[in-house]
Amino acid sequence: MIVSVLGKTHSIKTNYKGENTCCIGINDTINLSSLISSFLSIESQTLDRPSTVYFNIHLYTPFEQLNRLLFSLFICGSLTDFNSGLTFSPSTSKQWQYIFEVPYSDYVDRTVQENSKYLLPVLSMISSNNINEITETNYELYIDEQEELVARFLKAFENRTIDRMYTEHIPGRECPVDFDKLTDHNECRRYILQCKDTYASELPKNKIFELTFTKFLYRRFRFFTGFQYRYNITYQKLGSTIMPQMINEARCLTQIDFSTETYPRIYLVYDKEFSLCVLHNDWNQVSQDLKTIFKNADPAKNEEHQNKNYAVVCLSWVVDIPYRMFEQVMKEMKFILTENFTYKLFHIHERKLTKLPLIIEGETGVGKTFLLKFYSSLLNVRVTHGELHDNVSPRIRERTSLWLCKHVFDGLLKNEPNLNYVLLRKIQSILSNNPIDDEDIEGQLDGQIDGNDPLENIKKSLYHGEYSSDILQSIWKSIISISTRIQNENNLTKRLLTDLHEFIVQQLTKLPLAKASHQLGTLLSTWKVPTSEKSIEILNEFLNYTEIKPLFYRLLLHPGVTEEQIEGFISPICRLAREVPDVELVVFFDEVNTSSCLGLFKEMFMDGTLHGTDLPKNIFFTAAINPYREESNDEQVHRSTYNVHRLPQSLDNLKVSYSILDRCTLEDYIKQKIATFTVSSITDPTIQQPLEEYHQTVLTKCILDAQEFCEKRLGKRFRMNLFLE
Amino acid sequence: MFKERNSVSQREIQRCFNLVDFFWKLKYDRNEFEPDAMRYIALALALTYYFRLPTKEDNTQRKDDKTPSREDLADLLSKTVPNFTETIQNELNKFVNTDNFIIPHGVAVNQAVSCCISRKVTRYLLNI
């Protein structure tokens, strides 16, 4: 039996778990029948070897039921589910090892040992000597590659070797600044904990904070493995100048709180190669030491960044996407990047890099969902906006357009001058929105293409995907109808039809994010060689009704949601995540603490497993919670609308508060929003123009006043106000 | 009930913009040639914030002295949008009347009814 406050799961995974270990997560409900089936399958799999079963028991487990179950299994020697008739009794000839992880929370006033006796009396009776409490001393911070790297540079900082510079001892032989790896884990641990005690003594003493702090440090210290640092010949004392800033950043990020306006605003940002830049909102606030690194010149004023939004520059630098793509996503999603959102996005990304989940605490409507949705689009912008080849992004229309250009025009139709001429006329008529009859063109079969080869222009437009799906369909229709009319020995029509079929089938298998409509599936399987009409129908279905799987998933929870439903929600996402390892999926559970299956979330978020099976690593879990408040009489009426549970402790340490936007932020937001808001011009309704400046001011002031009025005078009651609804 | 839950948030602000845009495009009394931005702003504000509040009279009847009234908000907004209340009342009269709606006999078209109708209609049309 393993008991402790935090760090149990990790300890078990590293110390006890072997290949034959079966994990069973016990959350808010116990499904006896599936539990027995897991036991049966373990027994059948490991006939000749001892079996290890690891129970991950969560805080919200129904302990009475669990105790009965354990009694039945260990004392009576069998487990029976009366509903399904399944029975399991461990064979006596075989060795079974059971590991129990017993939850504990600081909120109960029992010691860790007492607590486990209280929760699982059956176990404490039958194996009272086997309780293993995890404490600071017997389970210390686990030292992995990341922790070693952090410790290595902390040591260099302490003994001042961090300021070494690139030298060429022997001419022609490079000697970049590198440090020897630390091999002693205790030494590593000492440096990390010492750093935490010296620079971040206010951080609560627990594993989660130690872990987060170290991970944030790791992310920053990787700068010392980058080119700019290792080959530094320009900056004196580069290491010792930025080290305190980095530690400070890690400290701030570990416990950042957006509910007040005082969150720190100066951060070093790194690109993929770990070159430095600084994100700030006021150059004067940047420390003198840091300024010297940037040669006392504000990078925001750099010529390179002229006419650019500096916050966007820094964020695209951090997320590692081109500036123009960032702006494009902003425009598409109508996202307004206020200062506040800049730092929130920065924090979200930094948190994602630590591979820990993000839990946002905030009232309804502070922009959580939209912010995460926007972030998800940013993460995958290379997939959705990048080059088409080597890419899983569906973009059906662009792909079809490219296929028409390369395969049809440059391939099949290349040596068909007659057909090309007629086709060109036809396409030109489609493009000019002035359709002509096929009969009309056919008289001119021997005509010559005049001018500067308009066919090339069409191909160019196809190549760049400039045509809408409707035009693409019309083009296909014309190609088919004309090629049927002009019969030739190559049997062109048939080739066109089979190739289209082949192209679509191939695309659908190649692109896991695209899902064929039911209709398309039936069409493709019935018509291996489609008729002309069917091919048009197939193309239409493919272009217009192919379902594109989203990269951002949101599930709104409520007390009625069951574990099975959550599993049903998450399993297709996991399947997709495994199919597209390059894509980062963002999963957002809204109002997670209204749910009664918090144990399951703890397992998914912290342990990275779902009922014992590992979850893919390219899913970033995020959640939002409504603030947990102690019940008070004044609030009672409103509390009844949502009842929230306390989070398991490990999750509780990962939350970050977002408050309602204050007037400054709101003003910033509204101003930027109004600037992008356009109405049709008075003189020419086809032109969109911004509101006149006077009206912009009036609207801004009114919205601000009204928002503030409602917030102040009605407060939370306004959120629930159903008057006249 | 759950769906209609309100909150003062960015959603409200977006709602305001959508409404200004809506009225701009609509120009529902066709006599006008020029869009009247101030009127659209007033209407958008009314639909987003003002109509959600009870009137002074409602409050008196319910013996509620805590909830702020529509009039309180109007006082505040009138500082920026002159004649706010009059504009809204005018617009309501123009919009909710027996020409536009079939209103059963015996129903007095007071402000409560008309603002309720206009809120529901715009919400339905704009899907907000």
Chai-1 contact restraints between the chains, C-beta under 6 A:
chainA,res_idxA,chainB,res_idxB,connection_type,confidence,min_distance_angstrom,max_distance_angstrom,comment,restraint_id
A,T364,B,S7,contact,1.0,0.0,6.0,A-B,restraint_1
A,G365,B,S7,contact,1.0,0.0,6.0,A-B,restraint_2
A,G365,B,S9,contact,1.0,0.0,6.0,A-B,restraint_3
A,G365,B,R11,contact,1.0,0.0,6.0,A-B,restraint_4
A,G367,B,Q10,contact,1.0,0.0,6.0,A-B,restraint_5
A,F677,B,F17,contact,1.0,0.0,6.0,A-B,restraint_6
A,V679,B,W24,contact,1.0,0.0,6.0,A-B,restraint_7
A,I682,B,E34,contact,1.0,0.0,6.0,A-B,restraint_8
A,H695,B,A37,contact,1.0,0.0,6.0,A-B,restraint_9
A,V698,B,T80,contact,1.0,0.0,6.0,A-B,restraint_10
A,L699,B,I41,contact,1.0,0.0,6.0,A-B,restraint_11
A,K701,B,T80,contact,1.0,0.0,6.0,A-B,restraint_12
A,C702,B,L45,contact,1.0,0.0,6.0,A-B,restraint_13
A,C702,B,L77,contact,1.0,0.0,6.0,A-B,restraint_14
A,C702,B,T80,contact,1.0,0.0,6.0,A-B,restraint_15
A,I703,B,I13,contact,1.0,0.0,6.0,A-B,restraint_16
A,I703,B,C16,contact,1.0,0.0,6.0,A-B,restraint_17
A,D705,B,L76,contact,1.0,0.0,6.0,A-B,restraint_18
A,A706,B,Y49,contact,1.0,0.0,6.0,A-B,restraint_19
A,Q707,B,V8,contact,1.0,0.0,6.0,A-B,restraint_20
A,F709,B,L73,contact,1.0,0.0,6.0,A-B,restraint_21
A,F709,B,L76,contact,1.0,0.0,6.0,A-B,restraint_22
A,C710,B,V8,contact,1.0,0.0,6.0,A-B,restraint_23
A,E711,B,V8,contact,1.0,0.0,6.0,A-B,restraint_24
A,R713,B,P68,contact,1.0,0.0,6.0,A-B,restraint_25
A,F718,B,V8,contact,1.0,0.0,6.0,A-B,restraint_26
A,R719,B,S7,contact,1.0,0.0,6.0,A-B,restraint_27
A,N721,B,N6,contact,1.0,0.0,6.0,A-B,restraint_28
A,F723,B,P54,contact,1.0,0.0,6.0,A-B,restraint_29
A,L724,B,C116,contact,1.0,0.0,6.0,A-B,restraint_30
A,E725,B,E4,contact,1.0,0.0,6.0,A-B,restraint_31
